[in-house]
């Protein structure tokens, strides 16, 4: 036994437990803790008669040794689902919950069934032969049967593989052959029948209806094509409340369908540890697509016409602020975040003349909504709201600093209370994806001779359990879908970034100081000609992307949802990047406080020449040196590790770059006062980058000359 420094804690009953050490067995490591348990003696009738009702009942204490599985092989992890000796029922229940929520990252359902079936038959055979301990062996068989029932009930998607339903048939055949009571077989048949009925209903969702109409389905919302209800609406005609309600309905329906284990870092990255594609995480992908669609909708409605007046555009922006506030009342933090991201996108944020005309009240309201998702202290404000309101019946905006908002919101919430209408919660899923991706990066998958790190799975389960809890609260919404709104929502054309920025510049041209006067002299024309030759087309695209960035742009790229085929990437959104970003993504684009302690931190590294939205992450400790970090990153990027000496690690700073020494201690070399964004770059590229930097410097100086002479 290895005995680390002991740690003491109190459980809910006030009983103390102390982590004592570890015990190793074949294929498994247990964490050993000592728990002080309180026992109360029974009061006899004689004691009551002698001493009265105030007789003091003495307490007796007993120290129990508890073992919690820390790491193990797949077989030992499965065996612990139905242990022969159950030391603590709560511990065993927790192991079952954690395993069923996370096992897909390190094994398959078929392998789990193989081990459970083998364990059941072995213990049943021992009982038949009358060997010692038959009672416990009977319990093992009973527990295995319960495990299978719980698995099929809670994680139905694992068995929903029409039309064969192969896994369910495996369970059914085993139950009929080996389990005499028939209970598991009965439940399996019931599950099989229900899944078949559900599949049949899906096939009937498209059908003919009278009068030549056609009934179709889109995410469980039915529309009648050819009817008046499908006529697209206009943004101006949709009320703020209707917009918020319908967005909440759409978001809640998608969130309820999210399969929690799809959010795991190893699953979400779509790569297993051998580099093979695993899953598209469709339920997560659908939620992200909806998030991005709302953000694109904000941009499209504001820039839909370049000829409207500033007052009209201000009215549209203020309406979106009102919709965001209504989403806050409905506790729909997904659309709230999406609307803010759209308003903070560069094509909208740069419209300074329009924003200057927004009323003071709406500006204050907007700023307060933005602070909900502030990145300070690892999104502390948003996390506190989620803890406070996540499972509450109503929103709590009593601490709003904007007086009129606080008054209006309290009136709306009071009306909800009087009507008995409870609100669910739709969280911003990107926060959970970020946490799970960080866990996947920071903690190793295996420990001590390739044993599965089950401590990591417990940490991941804590996040998944929050998602599952919030999914239950999302059931509280009672919003009726409006097909006409869905038709309008789908009909709005999304603008590519280049198009939205072009329209933005038509609404408000670039600074007049950047535009030459109509009558320019020969010297000015010569200067502009020299400027035009400084950059090739590709160089200019890079330069313009940099020159147009702003403080707002940085915020938007950080707060957008994790990358997807249609992800919102305000600065670098393009058709080419949209097709490949999901495959390479290994970290949510939502920022987090990476410098989490004095001895380690997580850094985000993009490959030189690739989009900043596609990056890998690595955990740095105070013992890591640059060569090892570079090799680890090259492995993540599928580069030849043998060429590690040809690469350099560079930290991106607000005013330039910091080159990390080639052979120094990487942890102490980095600047920990800024965001942990890095670039892995070939040393051979540095000369070309220096040349381009000089060109940009020359361009800036020449433009200053043109501006001065103008």
N, C-alpha and C positions, 0 to 999 in steps of 0.2 A: 504494500500500500504506500502511495505517495501522499504525504500530508502537507498541503500548502497552508498558508496563513488562514486561520479559521475566521469565519465571518458569522455574526449573529443577527438574526432578524426576528420580527414578531409577525405571526399570522393574524387573521381577523379575530380569532378567539382569544388573542392575547398570549397564546403559548409560543414560547421561543424556540427557534431552531438555529443550529449552527453548522455551517459547512465545515466538514472535518477533513476530508481528503478524497482520495480516489481508490477504487479497487479495479484491478484488471483481471479479466478472465479470457478464455479463448474466444477471440472475435468480438469482444465488447469491453467498454470502459464505463464504470459507474461512478457518479459523484455521490459521496457518502456524507450524509448530514445526521446530526444528532438532534432529536426533537424532544423537548420536555413536555410531557403530557400530564394533564391534571385529572385526578380521579377523586370523586367525592364519596365518602362513606355513607352508608344507609343509616338513617335515623330510626332507632327502635321506638316502639310504643312506650317502653319503660323510661327511656331517656326523655321523651316528651312529657310524661307524667311527672318525672322527677324535676326536670329543669324548665318545663314550660315550652311554649312555642319559640322562644328566643334561644333555644339550645343551639350553641355554636357547633356547626358541623366541620370537623377537621378535614383538611385537604391532604391528599397523598399525591406525590409526584413520581412519575416514572420516565426514565430516559429511553427513548426508542431510537433504534438505528434504522434510517431510511436510505434506500439506494435509488438514485435517479439515473436513467440511462443517459450517458453523455455522448458516446460514439460507439459505432459497431458496424458489423457487416450487414448486408441486406437480410440475411437469414436470421441473425440475432435480433434485428429490429422487428421483423415480422413475428418471431417467437414471443417477443415481449408484448405483443398485442393480447396474447392469452397466456400469461405466465402461470407456472405451476403453483408458485407461492406468491400470493398478492399481499405485499407488505403494507401498502397504503392504497385504498380504493381511488382516492383523488388523483394520486400520481399515475395510476394505471389508466384512468379515464383521460388524463391530460396527454399521455403518450399516444393513446388511440386517436384523439382529436388532431394532434400535431402530425402524426404519421399520415392519416388519410388526407390531410390538407396539402401535404408537401411531397408525398412519395414519388410523384411523377418526375421529379428532378433527378432521381437517382435509380429508379427501377421502373418496371412495367406492371400493369394490372395482372397480366398472365403469370409473371413470376411470383407476385404476392399470392395469387390463388394456388399456385403449385405448392408453395411452402405451407400455407394454411391447410390444404387438403392432405398433404403428407403428414403434418403434425397431428391432424385429427385421426387419421387411420392408425398411426403409430400408438397413440394413447388409447384408442378404442381397442386395439389388439392387446395391449397390456392389461386392460380391464377384463377382456374376455378370458385371458389366461389366469386371472385371479392374482396378479402380482400385487405387492404391497403398495399402498398409497392409491388405491382405486378411487377413493372419494375425490381426491384432488385431480386425478386423471379424468374423472367424470366432469369435474368443474371445468377443466381445460376444454373438453369437447363442447360443453355448454357455452363457454365464453366464445369459442371460435364461431359457433352458430350465431351468437349475438353480434359478433363483429361483422359477419357477412350481412346480417339484416340491417345493421346501422349503416354500413357502407352503401348498400343498394338504396337505402332510404335518403341519406343526406347527399350523396354524390351520384345522383342518378345519371348524370352526363357520362360517367365512366362506362356505363352499360348501355347507353343509347346509341347503338350502332346498327341502324336498319340497313337492309331488311333482315339480315341473318340473326342479329342480336347474339353474337357468338359467345360473349362472356356470360350472359344470362343463361344460355343453354348449358354452358359448362357447370355453372352453379346448380342448375336444375338437375342435370344428370348425376352429379355427385350426391346431392341431397336425396334423390330417389334411391340411390344405390347404397348409401351408408347411414342415413339418419332415419331411424325408425318412427319417430314421432310425427314426421311429415310436416312440421311447422314451417321450416325453411323452404321446402318444396312448394307449399301453398303460397307463401309470400312471394316467391320467385315467379310463380305462374301469374299471380295478381299483377306484379310489376310488368311482366311481359305483355299481358293483355292491355294494360294501360298505355304502355309505350306504343303498341301497335295502333290503338285507337287514336292517340295523339298524332301519329304519322298519317293516318287516314284523314284526319281533319285538316292537316296541312295540305294534303292533296286536293281537298275540296274547297280551299279558300278562293280558288279561281273558278267561277261558275257564271252561267248565263242567268239574267234576270229579265222580267217582263219589259216591254216597250223598247227592246233593242239595246238596253243598257248592259254594261259589262262590269261585273264586280271583281275588284282586284284587291290585293292586300299589300300593305307596306308597313312592316314592323307592327303588325296587329291593328293597324288603323285601316278601316275599309273605306273605299271611295267608289262612287258610282260614276263611271266615265260616261259623258254625254249628258249628265244632269246639270241643273243650275248650280248645285252645291260645289261643283268642281271649278266654276269660273274663278280665275285668279283674282285675289284682292289687290289693293294698292296699300303701300305702307302708310299713306296719309289716312286711310279709312279704317285702319285697325287700331283699336283703342290700346292704351298702355296696359290695362289689366288683361285684355285678351291676349296680347303678345306675351306677357309674362306667364300667364296661365298655360298657354299652349307650348311655350318653350319648356316650361317645367314638366308638363305631361310627357313631352318627347324625351327629355333628359331622364326623368324618373323611370320610364319604361325601359330605356337602354341600360340604366344603372342597375335595375333589378335583375336584368339578364346577364350582367357581368359574372363570369365564372371566376371566383376569387383566385384560384391557382393560376389562371392566365396572367395575373398581375405579378407573379414571381419574377425576380430579375432574370433567372436563367431561362424562363419561358418567354418572357417579354422580349428578350434580345434575339429570340428565334434561333439561337445556336446552342447546341449542347456542348459538353466539354470536349467532344471529339471533333467539333467543327461541323457537325451535320445539322441540317435544318430540322427543327422539331415541330413547331406549330406556328400558325399565323396569329394566334391569340385573337380570334375574330370578335369576341365580345368586347375586348379592350379597344380593338381597332375601330369598332362601330361607335364607341363612346367618344373617341378622339376625333373621328370624322364629324360627328355632330358638333363637338366643341369648335372645330375649325370652321364648319359651315356657319355657325353663329357669328364668329369673328369676321369672316368674309362678308356676311350679310350686312354687318355694321358698315364696313368699308364701301360696299356696293351702293347702299342706300344714300350715303352721304355724298358720294361722287357720281351718282347716277346721271346728273346733268350739270354741265359746266356753265350753263346760261342762267341758272337761277340766282337770285340775289343772296347777299351775305345773310340777310335776315332769315330767308327761307332755310339756308343751310344751318344756321344757328338753331332754328326751330327743330330740325331733324336731330342735331346733336343733343339738344336738351331733352327731346323725347326719348332718346336712347338712355340718357342718364336717369330719366323717370322709370324706364323699363328695368334698368339695373337695380334701382331702389326697390321696385316691386318684387324683383327676384330675391332681393335680400329679405323682404318680409316673408316670402314663400320658402325661405331657406334653400333656394336653388343656387348654390354657390358655383355650380358648373357654368351656367349661362352668365352669371354675374361676372365671373372671371373672364369668360370669352368676350363679353361686351367691353370690359375694360381693356382687354388686349387689342380689340379692334380700334377703340378710340385712341390707344397709345401707339398704334402702328405709324410708321413714318409718313405715309401719304396723308393721314388725317392729322397727326400731331403737328406737322409743319405748317398747317393752315393758321398761322398766327393771327391774321386779320379776323378770321372767323371766331377763333377762340377768344379773342379780345372782346368780341361782342356778346359772348355768353354772359348771362346775368350773374351777379355776384353770388346769389343764393345757389344757383345751379353749380357754379364753380366750386363752392364750398362743399356741396353735396357730393360732387364728383371726387374731389380730393379725399374726402372721408372714406368713400367706397374704395378708393385705391389703396388706402392704408391697411385695409383688411388683409391684403396679400403682400404686405411689405416683407421684404426678404431679411429684415433685421432679426437676429437671434433665431435663425432657422425657422422663419415664418411663425414666430411665436404668437402674434396676434390672431392669425387664422387658426392655429392649432387650439388656442384657448377658446375661441368661439365654437369650434367643433366639439370640444369637450363639454362646454356649457350648454349648447343648443342642439347637439347632434341627435339626442334621443328625447328632447323636450317637445312638448305639444305645439309650442309657438316660438317665434323668434323673440329675441330680447335686444331691443335697440335703446334701452333706457339710458345707456351711457353715451349716446350720440352727443357730439360737441356742437352740432348744428341745430339751433333751437327749433326752427320750423320743421326740420326732419324728425326730430324727437317727438314733437307734438303730433304731427300727421301719422307717424308710424304707430304711436301708442293708440291713437284713435282706431286705426285699422286692426291692430291686434285685439283691442277691446271688442270690436265688432265680431271678430272671429270667435272670441270666447263666448260671447252672447249667443251666437248662432250655433255653437257646438262644433264648428268645423276645426278639425285638427290638421296641422301641417306635417308633412314628412320632411326628409332632408335629402338633398342631392349634393354630395360633396364634390369638390374639385379633385378628380381622380389622380391628377398629376402629382399631388403630394404623396400619395401612397406608392405610386410607381417609383418616385424618386427614393423614398425610404427603402423600398424593397431592392432597388438596384444598388443602392449604397451598401446594404447588408450583403448582397451577393458579391460585391466587389471587395468589401472590407474583411469578410470572414472566409476562411478556406473551406472548400467542400469536403476535404478529407483531412484527418489528423492521424498521427501515430500509426504508421504502416498502412495507410490507405483505408482507414476506417471512416465511415460516413460521419461527418460532423453533425450530430443531432442537436447540439446546442444552437447551431446556426438555424436549423429548422424550427426550433422553438421561438427564436427571435422573429423569424419570418411569419410564423403562425400568429404572433401577437398583432402584426399589422393586418393579416388576412382576417382575423377575428373582428377587427374594427370595421372592415369593409362589410362583413356578413351582418354585423349589428346594424349598420346604417342601411343596408338593403332591407332589413325588416321595417325600419322606420319609414322607408320610402313607400311602403304599402299603405301608409296613412293618407296619401293624397287621394282626393275624390274629384278629379278634374275630368270633365267630359271633353273628348277630342272633337275638334272641328275640322272636317275634311277640307273645307275651303281654305283654311289656314295652311294645312299641310301642302295643298296644291300650290298656293302662293309661295310658300317657303322653298319648295322644290323648283319653282319656275324662275326664281331670281338668279341671274347669271353671275357667277363669281369672276372677279377680275384677277388676271395674273398681276404679279407685283409690278412688272414693267408698265402694264396698262394703267394700273391704279396710280402709279407715280406720275405717269404722263398726264393723266387727267388732273391730278393734284396740282401739277405745275401750270396747267391751263387755268385752273381756278385761281391760283396765286402764283404768278411767275417767280422765278428765282430772283434774288436780290438785284436791283438795278445796277449796283456796282459791278456785278459780274457780266452785265450785258453792255457791249460797246455802243456808243452813240451812233445815230444814223449817219451823220457826216463825220467820218474819221479821216485823219490825215494819213499820209503815206507811211510815216514812222509807226503809227499804231497798226496799220494793216500788215506791216512787216513783222511786228511783234506777234500778232495773232497767227501769222503764217508759220513763224518759228514754233509757236506753241502747238499748232496742229500737227507738226512733224515730230513732236517729242514723244508721242505715244502711239503705239499701234492700237488696233481695235481691242484686242484682248487686254492690253495694258490699261486702256481708258476705262474699260468695264470695271477693272479692279480698283482703279483710282476713284472713279465716281462712286463706287460702293462705299469706299472709305470716307470720301469727302462729304457724302450726304448723311453720314451717321450722326447721331446726336445722343444726348443723355437719354432721351425717350426711347430711341431705337434699342439701346442696350437693355433697357427695362423690358421692352416687348419681347426681344428674342429670349430673354431669360424666363419670362413668365408664360410663354406659350407652352402648350401641351407637348408631351414627348412626341418625337418625330414619327411620322406615318406617311403613307403614300400621298396623302393630301394635307400634310401638316402645314400649319400657318408658320411661315418663316419670313417675318416682315422685311428683313434686309436682303435675303438671298433666296427668295421663293422663285423657282423656275421649274419648267417642265422636266428638264433633265434630272434635277435633284430629287424631284418627287417620286421618281420611279425606283430609286435605289436606296433611299434614306433608311427605310425600316429595316432592311437586311443588315445594315452595318451598325445600326444604333445599339449602343451598350449603356447609355445613360440618359435619363430624362433631361430635357432641356430646362426644366425648372431648377433654379439654383438652390443650394443649401449651404449651411455653414460647414465647410469641409474641414476647417481647422478645429477639430473637436477636442483636442487635448494637447498637453505640452509634449507628448512623446510620439504622436502619430497624426497623420492628416491624409485626406483623400484628394488627389489632384485629377483634373480632367485634361486630357491630351488629345489634340486633333493632329492629323497627319498633314504635313505641308502640302498645299495644293488642293486639299479637300475642304468641304464645307465645315465651318466651325460648329454647325449643328450636329455633326457626326463625330463623335469622339469616344475614346475609351477612358477608363478610369483605373487608378492604381492606388493602393494604400501605401503611404510612405511611413516608415518608422525612423527613429533617430539613428538606426544602425545601417540604413540603406545608402549605398554609394551609387553614383551615376551610372557606371557600366551595367550593374545589375538591373537598375530601373529601366534603362534603354532596352536591354534584352527582353525584359518582361513586356514592355510596350510593343516591341517588334513582333513578339509572339502573338499578342492580341490582334495586331494588324495583319497577321499572316505574312510577315516579311521574313527574309532569311536572317536568322540570328547571327550567322557567321559574319555578316556585314555590319555588325553593331558599331564597330569603330568608325564607320563612315557616316554615322548619324550624330546629331547634337540635340540636346534638350534645351528649349528656350521658353522662358516664362514671358507671357504677354503682360505688359504694364500699361497704365493709362497714358504714359508719355513716351512709350518705346518698348524695348525688349530687354530682358535680362538673360544672358547666356549662363547656363549652369556649368560649372567646371567639369571637364571630362572625367576626372578621376577623384573628385572631392566627395564629401558627404552631402548627398543631395538634399536631405532634410533641412540641414542648417544653412544651405546655400540659397534656398528660395525665399522670396519676399512673402511673408505670411500676413501682411497687412492689406493685401488686395485679393481679388477673386482668384481661385486656383486654376487659371486657364493657361495651358502650355501648348507648345508646338513641337512635334518631332520632325526634324528637318535634316536633309542630307547636307553635309558640309560643302559639297560641290555646288549647292544652290546659293550659297551665301554671296558669291561674287555677283551673280545676276540680280539678287535682291538689293545689293548695295547700289548697283547701277540704276535700278528702277527708283530707288530712294533718292538718288541724286537728281534724276529726271523730275521727280515730283517737287523737290526743293526748288529746282530751276523754274518749273512751271509756276509755283507759288510766287516766286520773286517777280517773274515776268507779269503775272496777273496783277500784282501790286503796282507795277509800273504803269500798266494799262489803266488801272483804276485811278491812279493819281493823276495821269495825264488827261483822263476823261473829265 
